[in-house]
Amino acid sequence: MEHGVKLEVVKLLTAKRGFALLPSGRAIERSFGRVSRFRRLARAYERSPETLAGLHYVVFVILMLKNVAEVCA
């Protein structure tokens, strides 16, 4: 584990027929897809990486608050 990232190789079944669900990070892919809709994060406008990281935190907080609001409603 370098830089706190764990790489996991997902292999397909050899005799795959039809639909087979693979264990992967689909929720993470969905989250980063939602983040890309925020205009400020769509391009590399920021000069410092700290500002960009802070904006990512803000966006993820907004997304989590939306999820909480949907659950509570």
Biopython code that builds the backbone (N, CA, C, O; Angstrom):
import numpy as np
from Bio.PDB.StructureBuilder import StructureBuilder

atoms = [
    (1, "MET", "N", (0.840, -1.181, 0.000)),
    (1, "MET", "CA", (0.000, 0.000, 0.000)),
    (1, "MET", "C", (0.879, 1.236, 0.000)),
    (1, "MET", "O", (1.392, 1.654, 1.038)),
    (2, "GLU", "N", (1.039, 1.797, -1.146)),
    (2, "GLU", "CA", (1.815, 3.017, -1.255)),
    (2, "GLU", "C", (0.868, 4.198, -1.338)),
    (2, "GLU", "O", (-0.093, 4.167, -2.105)),
    (3, "HIS", "N", (1.123, 5.230, -0.565)),
    (3, "HIS", "CA", (0.292, 6.436, -0.523)),
    (3, "HIS", "C", (-1.117, 6.124, -0.050)),
    (3, "HIS", "O", (-2.039, 6.866, -0.389)),
    (4, "GLY", "N", (-1.329, 5.063, 0.716)),
    (4, "GLY", "CA", (-2.642, 4.745, 1.258)),
    (4, "GLY", "C", (-3.630, 4.235, 0.233)),
    (4, "GLY", "O", (-4.837, 4.283, 0.470)),
    (5, "VAL", "N", (-3.148, 3.743, -0.910)),
    (5, "VAL", "CA", (-4.026, 3.250, -1.965)),
    (5, "VAL", "C", (-3.844, 1.742, -2.087)),
    (5, "VAL", "O", (-2.726, 1.243, -2.214)),
    (6, "LYS", "N", (-4.961, 1.033, -2.046)),
    (6, "LYS", "CA", (-4.915, -0.420, -2.176)),
    (6, "LYS", "C", (-5.435, -0.793, -3.558)),
    (6, "LYS", "O", (-6.561, -0.447, -3.913)),
    (7, "LEU", "N", (-4.629, -1.490, -4.331)),
    (7, "LEU", "CA", (-5.001, -1.911, -5.669)),
    (7, "LEU", "C", (-5.535, -3.331, -5.608)),
    (7, "LEU", "O", (-4.876, -4.232, -5.089)),
    (8, "GLU", "N", (-6.732, -3.521, -6.142)),
    (8, "GLU", "CA", (-7.354, -4.841, -6.138)),
    (8, "GLU", "C", (-7.704, -5.218, -7.573)),
    (8, "GLU", "O", (-8.423, -4.492, -8.259)),
    (9, "VAL", "N", (-7.187, -6.359, -8.018)),
    (9, "VAL", "CA", (-7.452, -6.829, -9.374)),
    (9, "VAL", "C", (-8.702, -7.698, -9.337)),
    (9, "VAL", "O", (-8.789, -8.651, -8.561)),
    (10, "VAL", "N", (-9.666, -7.357, -10.183)),
    (10, "VAL", "CA", (-10.920, -8.107, -10.261)),
    (10, "VAL", "C", (-10.903, -8.890, -11.558)),
    (10, "VAL", "O", (-10.850, -8.306, -12.640)),
    (11, "LYS", "N", (-10.948, -10.217, -11.456)),
    (11, "LYS", "CA", (-10.893, -11.059, -12.643)),
    (11, "LYS", "C", (-12.296, -11.507, -13.030)),
    (11, "LYS", "O", (-13.147, -11.761, -12.177)),
    (12, "LEU", "N", (-12.510, -11.594, -14.328)),
    (12, "LEU", "CA", (-13.779, -12.087, -14.832)),
    (12, "LEU", "C", (-13.848, -13.606, -14.675)),
    (12, "LEU", "O", (-12.830, -14.297, -14.672)),
    (13, "LEU", "N", (-15.056, -14.094, -14.547)),
    (13, "LEU", "CA", (-15.235, -15.540, -14.481)),
    (13, "LEU", "C", (-14.901, -16.143, -15.840)),
    (13, "LEU", "O", (-15.170, -15.536, -16.877)),
    (14, "THR", "N", (-14.320, -17.329, -15.834)),
    (14, "THR", "CA", (-13.917, -17.926, -17.105)),
    (14, "THR", "C", (-15.124, -18.346, -17.934)),
    (14, "THR", "O", (-15.122, -18.163, -19.151)),
    (15, "ALA", "N", (-16.142, -18.898, -17.311)),
    (15, "ALA", "CA", (-17.334, -19.329, -18.036)),
    (15, "ALA", "C", (-18.472, -18.358, -17.765)),
    (15, "ALA", "O", (-19.519, -18.749, -17.249)),
    (16, "LYS", "N", (-18.273, -17.119, -18.105)),
    (16, "LYS", "CA", (-19.257, -16.090, -17.823)),
    (16, "LYS", "C", (-20.408, -16.180, -18.820)),
    (16, "LYS", "O", (-20.194, -16.232, -20.031)),
    (17, "ARG", "N", (-21.629, -16.196, -18.295)),
    (17, "ARG", "CA", (-22.820, -16.180, -19.133)),
    (17, "ARG", "C", (-23.759, -15.123, -18.594)),
    (17, "ARG", "O", (-24.091, -15.115, -17.408)),
    (18, "GLY", "N", (-24.180, -14.239, -19.463)),
    (18, "GLY", "CA", (-25.123, -13.219, -19.026)),
    (18, "GLY", "C", (-24.470, -12.169, -18.148)),
    (18, "GLY", "O", (-23.299, -11.830, -18.318)),
    (19, "PHE", "N", (-25.251, -11.664, -17.207)),
    (19, "PHE", "CA", (-24.805, -10.588, -16.334)),
    (19, "PHE", "C", (-24.135, -11.160, -15.097)),
    (19, "PHE", "O", (-24.686, -12.041, -14.437)),
    (20, "ALA", "N", (-22.962, -10.666, -14.787)),
    (20, "ALA", "CA", (-22.257, -11.065, -13.565)),
    (20, "ALA", "C", (-21.784, -9.803, -12.862)),
    (20, "ALA", "O", (-21.071, -8.991, -13.452)),
    (21, "LEU", "N", (-22.174, -9.637, -11.614)),
    (21, "LEU", "CA", (-21.804, -8.471, -10.832)),
    (21, "LEU", "C", (-20.379, -8.624, -10.328)),
    (21, "LEU", "O", (-20.046, -9.614, -9.676)),
    (22, "LEU", "N", (-19.542, -7.646, -10.632)),
    (22, "LEU", "CA", (-18.161, -7.669, -10.190)),
    (22, "LEU", "C", (-18.000, -6.808, -8.940)),
    (22, "LEU", "O", (-18.554, -5.710, -8.871)),
    (23, "PRO", "N", (-17.250, -7.293, -7.955)),
    (23, "PRO", "CA", (-17.021, -6.478, -6.765)),
    (23, "PRO", "C", (-16.040, -5.350, -7.096)),
    (23, "PRO", "O", (-14.847, -5.596, -7.277)),
    (24, "SER", "N", (-16.529, -4.144, -7.174)),
    (24, "SER", "CA", (-15.648, -3.024, -7.476)),
    (24, "SER", "C", (-16.173, -1.768, -6.806)),
    (24, "SER", "O", (-17.194, -1.798, -6.119)),
    (25, "GLY", "N", (-15.480, -0.682, -7.006)),
    (25, "GLY", "CA", (-15.827, 0.575, -6.355)),
    (25, "GLY", "C", (-16.799, 1.412, -7.155)),
    (25, "GLY", "O", (-16.493, 2.554, -7.496)),
    (26, "ARG", "N", (-17.954, 0.874, -7.457)),
    (26, "ARG", "CA", (-18.936, 1.594, -8.274)),
    (26, "ARG", "C", (-19.438, 2.849, -7.562)),
    (26, "ARG", "O", (-19.698, 3.863, -8.209)),
    (27, "ALA", "N", (-19.575, 2.791, -6.246)),
    (27, "ALA", "CA", (-20.051, 3.964, -5.505)),
    (27, "ALA", "C", (-19.039, 5.104, -5.613)),
    (27, "ALA", "O", (-19.421, 6.270, -5.711)),
    (28, "ILE", "N", (-17.769, 4.771, -5.594)),
    (28, "ILE", "CA", (-16.734, 5.794, -5.710)),
    (28, "ILE", "C", (-16.747, 6.388, -7.111)),
    (28, "ILE", "O", (-16.614, 7.601, -7.270)),
    (29, "GLU", "N", (-16.907, 5.536, -8.138)),
    (29, "GLU", "CA", (-16.983, 6.039, -9.502)),
    (29, "GLU", "C", (-18.175, 6.972, -9.663)),
    (29, "GLU", "O", (-18.078, 7.998, -10.336)),
    (30, "ARG", "N", (-19.303, 6.619, -9.045)),
    (30, "ARG", "CA", (-20.495, 7.460, -9.111)),
    (30, "ARG", "C", (-20.244, 8.798, -8.428)),
    (30, "ARG", "O", (-20.660, 9.843, -8.929)),
    (31, "SER", "N", (-19.564, 8.767, -7.285)),
    (31, "SER", "CA", (-19.290, 10.002, -6.551)),
    (31, "SER", "C", (-18.412, 10.943, -7.354)),
    (31, "SER", "O", (-18.682, 12.143, -7.410)),
    (32, "PHE", "N", (-17.368, 10.419, -7.977)),
    (32, "PHE", "CA", (-16.501, 11.276, -8.769)),
    (32, "PHE", "C", (-17.200, 11.751, -10.031)),
    (32, "PHE", "O", (-16.870, 12.821, -10.543)),
    (33, "GLY", "N", (-18.152, 10.992, -10.547)),
    (33, "GLY", "CA", (-18.969, 11.461, -11.665)),
    (33, "GLY", "C", (-19.818, 12.645, -11.272)),
    (33, "GLY", "O", (-19.984, 13.586, -12.048)),
    (34, "ARG", "N", (-20.361, 12.599, -10.058)),
    (34, "ARG", "CA", (-21.166, 13.723, -9.571)),
    (34, "ARG", "C", (-20.302, 14.948, -9.325)),
    (34, "ARG", "O", (-20.735, 16.076, -9.563)),
    (35, "VAL", "N", (-19.078, 14.729, -8.848)),
    (35, "VAL", "CA", (-18.168, 15.845, -8.589)),
    (35, "VAL", "C", (-17.822, 16.559, -9.894)),
    (35, "VAL", "O", (-17.660, 17.779, -9.910)),
    (36, "SER", "N", (-17.710, 15.811, -10.975)),
    (36, "SER", "CA", (-17.322, 16.421, -12.253)),
    (36, "SER", "C", (-18.397, 17.368, -12.789)),
    (36, "SER", "O", (-18.118, 18.168, -13.681)),
    (37, "ARG", "N", (-19.621, 17.290, -12.258)),
    (37, "ARG", "CA", (-20.672, 18.209, -12.696)),
    (37, "ARG", "C", (-20.501, 19.608, -12.127)),
    (37, "ARG", "O", (-21.107, 20.555, -12.629)),
    (38, "PHE", "N", (-19.688, 19.755, -11.090)),
    (38, "PHE", "CA", (-19.429, 21.077, -10.525)),
    (38, "PHE", "C", (-18.443, 21.806, -11.443)),
    (38, "PHE", "O", (-17.330, 21.333, -11.675)),
    (39, "ARG", "N", (-18.858, 22.941, -11.951)),
    (39, "ARG", "CA", (-18.122, 23.635, -13.000)),
    (39, "ARG", "C", (-16.701, 23.993, -12.587)),
    (39, "ARG", "O", (-15.776, 23.911, -13.396)),
    (40, "ARG", "N", (-16.528, 24.381, -11.354)),
    (40, "ARG", "CA", (-15.210, 24.829, -10.899)),
    (40, "ARG", "C", (-14.208, 23.679, -10.867)),
    (40, "ARG", "O", (-13.003, 23.904, -10.980)),
    (41, "LEU", "N", (-14.696, 22.451, -10.713)),
    (41, "LEU", "CA", (-13.799, 21.304, -10.666)),
    (41, "LEU", "C", (-13.657, 20.616, -12.026)),
    (41, "LEU", "O", (-12.891, 19.661, -12.157)),
    (42, "ALA", "N", (-14.382, 21.090, -13.031)),
    (42, "ALA", "CA", (-14.326, 20.463, -14.348)),
    (42, "ALA", "C", (-13.007, 20.765, -15.055)),
    (42, "ALA", "O", (-12.561, 19.973, -15.886)),
    (43, "ARG", "N", (-12.390, 21.873, -14.746)),
    (43, "ARG", "CA", (-11.113, 22.252, -15.351)),
    (43, "ARG", "C", (-10.106, 22.556, -14.244)),
    (43, "ARG", "O", (-10.480, 22.720, -13.082)),
    (44, "ALA", "N", (-8.870, 22.627, -14.601)),
    (44, "ALA", "CA", (-7.810, 22.908, -13.633)),
    (44, "ALA", "C", (-7.601, 24.423, -13.518)),
    (44, "ALA", "O", (-6.608, 24.960, -14.009)),
    (45, "TYR", "N", (-8.544, 25.098, -12.866)),
    (45, "TYR", "CA", (-8.456, 26.545, -12.710)),
    (45, "TYR", "C", (-7.563, 26.943, -11.536)),
    (45, "TYR", "O", (-6.931, 27.999, -11.565)),
    (46, "GLU", "N", (-7.512, 26.115, -10.525)),
    (46, "GLU", "CA", (-6.823, 26.478, -9.290)),
    (46, "GLU", "C", (-5.313, 26.326, -9.437)),
    (46, "GLU", "O", (-4.826, 25.402, -10.088)),
    (47, "ARG", "N", (-4.584, 27.252, -8.820)),
    (47, "ARG", "CA", (-3.126, 27.201, -8.894)),
    (47, "ARG", "C", (-2.522, 26.325, -7.798)),
    (47, "ARG", "O", (-1.522, 25.642, -8.022)),
    (48, "SER", "N", (-3.127, 26.348, -6.625)),
    (48, "SER", "CA", (-2.539, 25.568, -5.532)),
    (48, "SER", "C", (-3.340, 24.284, -5.306)),
    (48, "SER", "O", (-4.569, 24.300, -5.365)),
    (49, "PRO", "N", (-2.656, 23.192, -5.051)),
    (49, "PRO", "CA", (-3.349, 21.926, -4.812)),
    (49, "PRO", "C", (-4.180, 21.941, -3.527)),
    (49, "PRO", "O", (-5.158, 21.203, -3.412)),
    (50, "GLU", "N", (-3.792, 22.780, -2.561)),
    (50, "GLU", "CA", (-4.561, 22.871, -1.324)),
    (50, "GLU", "C", (-5.950, 23.446, -1.582)),
    (50, "GLU", "O", (-6.933, 22.999, -0.991)),
    (51, "THR", "N", (-6.027, 24.428, -2.457)),
    (51, "THR", "CA", (-7.324, 25.018, -2.801)),
    (51, "THR", "C", (-8.201, 23.993, -3.505)),
    (51, "THR", "O", (-9.392, 23.885, -3.214)),
    (52, "LEU", "N", (-7.620, 23.248, -4.422)),
    (52, "LEU", "CA", (-8.370, 22.236, -5.150)),
    (52, "LEU", "C", (-8.863, 21.138, -4.205)),
    (52, "LEU", "O", (-10.003, 20.687, -4.318)),
    (53, "ALA", "N", (-8.011, 20.711, -3.279)),
    (53, "ALA", "CA", (-8.428, 19.698, -2.304)),
    (53, "ALA", "C", (-9.551, 20.232, -1.424)),
    (53, "ALA", "O", (-10.491, 19.502, -1.109)),
    (54, "GLY", "N", (-9.464, 21.495, -1.026)),
    (54, "GLY", "CA", (-10.519, 22.100, -0.220)),
    (54, "GLY", "C", (-11.841, 22.159, -0.962)),
    (54, "GLY", "O", (-12.896, 21.922, -0.375)),
    (55, "LEU", "N", (-11.791, 22.472, -2.249)),
    (55, "LEU", "CA", (-13.010, 22.499, -3.047)),
    (55, "LEU", "C", (-13.631, 21.104, -3.158)),
    (55, "LEU", "O", (-14.853, 20.962, -3.152)),
    (56, "HIS", "N", (-12.794, 20.090, -3.259)),
    (56, "HIS", "CA", (-13.322, 18.729, -3.285)),
    (56, "HIS", "C", (-14.041, 18.400, -1.978)),
    (56, "HIS", "O", (-15.104, 17.779, -1.997)),
    (57, "TYR", "N", (-13.474, 18.809, -0.854)),
    (57, "TYR", "CA", (-14.153, 18.586, 0.425)),
    (57, "TYR", "C", (-15.510, 19.277, 0.447)),
    (57, "TYR", "O", (-16.498, 18.696, 0.895)),
    (58, "VAL", "N", (-15.558, 20.508, -0.032)),
    (58, "VAL", "CA", (-16.818, 21.257, -0.051)),
    (58, "VAL", "C", (-17.853, 20.549, -0.922)),
    (58, "VAL", "O", (-19.011, 20.417, -0.527)),
    (59, "VAL", "N", (-17.444, 20.099, -2.091)),
    (59, "VAL", "CA", (-18.366, 19.423, -3.005)),
    (59, "VAL", "C", (-18.887, 18.129, -2.390)),
    (59, "VAL", "O", (-20.080, 17.839, -2.476)),
    (60, "PHE", "N", (-18.002, 17.348, -1.769)),
    (60, "PHE", "CA", (-18.455, 16.100, -1.161)),
    (60, "PHE", "C", (-19.383, 16.362, 0.022)),
    (60, "PHE", "O", (-20.303, 15.581, 0.261)),
    (61, "VAL", "N", (-19.163, 17.432, 0.758)),
    (61, "VAL", "CA", (-20.083, 17.794, 1.843)),
    (61, "VAL", "C", (-21.451, 18.144, 1.269)),
    (61, "VAL", "O", (-22.477, 17.738, 1.815)),
    (62, "ILE", "N", (-21.468, 18.895, 0.173)),
    (62, "ILE", "CA", (-22.740, 19.238, -0.469)),
    (62, "ILE", "C", (-23.470, 17.981, -0.911)),
    (62, "ILE", "O", (-24.674, 17.848, -0.694)),
    (63, "LEU", "N", (-22.741, 17.053, -1.533)),
    (63, "LEU", "CA", (-23.370, 15.810, -1.998)),
    (63, "LEU", "C", (-23.900, 14.974, -0.834)),
    (63, "LEU", "O", (-24.983, 14.395, -0.923)),
    (64, "MET", "N", (-23.133, 14.913, 0.260)),
    (64, "MET", "CA", (-23.592, 14.140, 1.427)),
    (64, "MET", "C", (-24.814, 14.789, 2.063)),
    (64, "MET", "O", (-25.733, 14.091, 2.493)),
    (65, "LEU", "N", (-24.835, 16.117, 2.126)),
    (65, "LEU", "CA", (-26.006, 16.796, 2.701)),
    (65, "LEU", "C", (-27.250, 16.561, 1.849)),
    (65, "LEU", "O", (-28.350, 16.423, 2.384)),
    (66, "LYS", "N", (-27.083, 16.515, 0.534)),
    (66, "LYS", "CA", (-28.211, 16.208, -0.339)),
    (66, "LYS", "C", (-28.741, 14.793, -0.063)),
    (66, "LYS", "O", (-29.951, 14.570, -0.028)),
    (67, "ASN", "N", (-27.819, 13.848, 0.130)),
    (67, "ASN", "CA", (-28.236, 12.475, 0.431)),
    (67, "ASN", "C", (-28.973, 12.407, 1.762)),
    (67, "ASN", "O", (-29.986, 11.716, 1.873)),
    (68, "VAL", "N", (-28.481, 13.113, 2.766)),
    (68, "VAL", "CA", (-29.127, 13.122, 4.082)),
    (68, "VAL", "C", (-30.506, 13.752, 3.971)),
    (68, "VAL", "O", (-31.458, 13.265, 4.580)),
    (69, "ALA", "N", (-30.624, 14.826, 3.204)),
    (69, "ALA", "CA", (-31.917, 15.493, 3.041)),
    (69, "ALA", "C", (-32.919, 14.570, 2.355)),
    (69, "ALA", "O", (-34.100, 14.584, 2.705)),
    (70, "GLU", "N", (-32.477, 13.770, 1.388)),
    (70, "GLU", "CA", (-33.371, 12.829, 0.711)),
    (70, "GLU", "C", (-33.818, 11.731, 1.659)),
    (70, "GLU", "O", (-34.978, 11.320, 1.613)),
    (71, "VAL", "N", (-32.940, 11.252, 2.507)),
    (71, "VAL", "CA", (-33.271, 10.179, 3.446)),
    (71, "VAL", "C", (-34.250, 10.687, 4.498)),
    (71, "VAL", "O", (-35.192, 9.984, 4.863)),
    (72, "CYS", "N", (-34.031, 11.898, 4.982)),
    (72, "CYS", "CA", (-34.875, 12.448, 6.037)),
    (72, "CYS", "C", (-36.242, 12.929, 5.521)),
    (72, "CYS", "O", (-37.191, 13.038, 6.296)),
    (73, "ALA", "N", (-36.339, 13.205, 4.257)),
    (73, "ALA", "CA", (-37.602, 13.723, 3.708)),
    (73, "ALA", "C", (-38.638, 12.639, 3.510)),
    (73, "ALA", "O", (-39.747, 12.920, 3.057)),
]
sb = StructureBuilder()
sb.init_structure("model")
sb.init_model(0)
sb.init_chain("A")
sb.init_seg("    ")
for serial, (resi, resn, name, xyz) in enumerate(atoms, 1):
    if name == "N":
        sb.init_residue(resn, " ", resi, " ")
    sb.init_atom(name, np.array(xyz, "f"), 0.0, 1.0, " ", f" {name:<3s}", serial, name[0])
structure = sb.get_structure()
